[in-house]
């Protein structure tokens, strides 16, 4: 899954909290990174229910900053990740 989060999501600890949420859920690998246009991108591979839980968290209002919207795309895993990292 790749998700793009827009709103006030840079400079507020969003990537750190996202990684912590992913680690709490468990079973996912990938990364979270800031984009030049102010959005945050999340790439997560693993069980679909884990990805769905991350999307619920992103939309649930318990994130730092202010999430105005989340767009996600599910695709075939590409592999190559061994952990969930902050980039």
MOWO-V521040 format. One record per residue. N is the residue number from 0. SS is DSSP state (@ for helix, = for strand, . for the rest). OMEGA is omega in degrees with one decimal (999 if undefined). Layout:
n={N,N}
ss={SS,SS}
omega={OMEGA,OMEGA}
//
This chain:
n={0,1,2,3,4,5,6,7,8,9,10,11,12,13,14,15,16,17,18,19,20,21,22,23,24,25,26,27,28,29,30,31,32,33,34,35,36,37,38,39,40,41,42,43,44,45,46,47,48,49,50,51,52,53,54,55,56,57,58,59,60,61,62,63,64,65,66,67,68,69,70,71,72,73,74,75,76,77,78,79,80,81,82,83,84,85,86}
ss={.,=,=,=,=,=,=,=,.,.,.,.,.,@,@,@,@,@,@,@,@,@,@,@,@,.,.,.,=,=,=,=,=,=,.,.,.,.,.,=,=,=,=,=,=,.,.,@,@,@,@,@,@,@,@,@,@,@,@,.,.,.,.,.,.,=,=,=,=,=,=,=,=,.,.,.,.,.,.,.,.,.,.,=,=,=,.}
omega={168.9,179.0,176.3,-176.0,178.6,-177.5,175.6,-171.2,175.0,179.4,-177.8,-179.2,-174.3,-178.8,-180.0,-179.8,177.2,178.4,178.9,178.9,178.6,179.8,176.3,179.9,177.3,174.1,-178.9,173.7,179.4,-178.1,173.1,-177.9,173.5,174.0,-178.0,-177.5,177.4,177.0,171.5,178.6,177.3,173.8,-177.8,175.5,-179.8,-178.4,-178.5,-179.3,175.5,176.8,178.0,178.8,175.7,178.6,176.9,179.5,-179.5,-176.9,-171.8,177.6,-179.7,-179.7,172.6,-179.1,-179.5,177.9,177.4,179.1,178.9,174.4,-178.7,177.8,175.9,-178.3,177.3,176.6,179.3,179.0,177.6,179.1,178.4,-179.2,172.9,-169.9,170.0,177.8,999}
//
